[in-house]
């Protein structure tokens, strides 16, 4: 009965914050210092190791939480599904050969334990080295109700955020840790999900085995489940099939056809130019196994905000997408500092205007 109480209390505190001259300070020049974490530094793919990211100063008691990251080796794969694959969608072709660079991926979906710290400003004013940078990152406005919808908080995946909110979280995480985090591209997501497999699911082509790896409509009891409870794939990644579907960076559109020479695409990304539709991967607790295949895709929809009573509707929440979450990646080769904001910031003028007003403490 009290599962949603911590979020509700934080919601009420955030809701009574007074507008003023500005809620967020300017970000200091330069980049934040990196939190000291064993095995988080690598110069080459061969040096990449699993590591546990420390996110420090994230509670009233000055505690910390962790995020486990697994290395994903670079390589080539065939993205999409063959015509013969049962349950395939029209936008899973044409198949294309893709080269993916090495990266680390979170072993599980982002949980409420970490996301609600970002969501409710609960660690503003910390004294850790990167506090000034993280404090300058704007956060979501208070939702109209606890966004776990009574399904659980501690250890459960965060849900119902827009792609912009997930991207902005990765900016905050980058500022907190001093390391560059972002959402995965569609190519990275499918490559990591397959973990070398060419079958419909990472575990093979037998749909009856899905319950060992995924929470889906047949075993979830109509709710999401705590992360990392079932078997991982061959690269140590949990819940890429099912539990909650996951945001990627890409627009949801036709794959670009390969050239006449069948050329290799190097880390492709389809940058969105409109609010809808954007690509979601993995399927969820409410889907059948065919929607959990490695190649399965889904596009975001305006109807995912149907129950949002705010005018204008929030840029932070998809109130009807209780099946939707995300996980983060960190590429071995980071983009130049001047290009990193493209992965984090609003990509539409309408969203920029709203966020700018919120940063100044104003309300629409």
C-alpha positions, 0 to 999 in steps of 0.5 A: 500500500505504501510502495509509491509513498516516497515518490508521492512525498517528493512529488508534493515537495517539488510541486510547492517550489516557488517560481523565481529568478531561476531554479538552476545555476549556470554550468561551470566552464569545462567538463566535470571531474570523473568520479574514481571508479575501478575499471572504468578507464580504457584506451582500447577495446582490449582494456574494457572491463565490467565496472560499477559506476558510482553515483555519489551524493544522491540522497538526504543522507549523502549516500550513493547508488550504483550502475553496473556497466558491461563491455560490448565488443565492437563488430559487424552484424546484420540488422533487421529480420529475414522475410521468413521470421515469424511475427516480423514487422514491415519496418524490420527491413531492408536488412543491412550490414552494420559496423558497431564500435565498442561500448559499455551498456548498463546491465539492466534498465534504469531503475526508479532508485536512480531516476527519481533522484534526477526526477525530484532534484533530491541531491541539489547542492551536494559537495561531491566534485561534480555537484556544480555541473549536475546541479545545473541540469534541469529536471522534470516538472512534478507529475500529476500522480506517482508514475510507478502506478502502484507497480513498485519502486525500489529495484523496479524499472523507471517508466513513462518518460519521454525520449527527451526525458531519458536523454536529459537523464543521460546528461545529468548522469554524465555531469554526475560522474564525469563520463559520457553517457547517452541512449543507445542507437537502434543499431547498438541496441539490436547488436547488444541484444543479439550478443552474436546470435542470428536467431529471432531471440538472443537465446535461439528460435524456440519461443517456449524458452522465452520465460527464462529470459523475459517478463512478457504477457504470459508470465508477468502477472500484468505488471513490470518486475524487478530488474535482472531477475531472469537469465542474461544474454551471452554478454551479461545483459538482462531484460533486453527481451521484455520487462519494459520496452526501451528508448533508442536515439533513432527516429522510427522510419524505414531503414536506409537501403544498402548501396549497390555494393551492399556496403557496410554502415558505420554506427548509423543513426537516424536523428529525429526531426519531429516529435513522433515517431521515435524508435522503441525496442525490446517489447515489454511485460504486456507483449507476446513473445514475437514482440520481444524479438531482437529485430522487433521495433515500435514507434512512439505515439502521441496517444501515449500522452492521452491521460496527461491533464496538463496544458500544454502536455508535458515534455517529460512524461508519457502517462499512458506508456506504462510499458516504457523505460530505457537503459544507458550506454557509454561508447569507448570512443566519445564524441568531441565535447562540442558534439555531446550536447546533441545526444542530450538536449531538446531537438525541437524548438517547442521543447527548448522553449518549455525547458528554458521557462522551467529553468527560470522557475516559470510555469506554463 
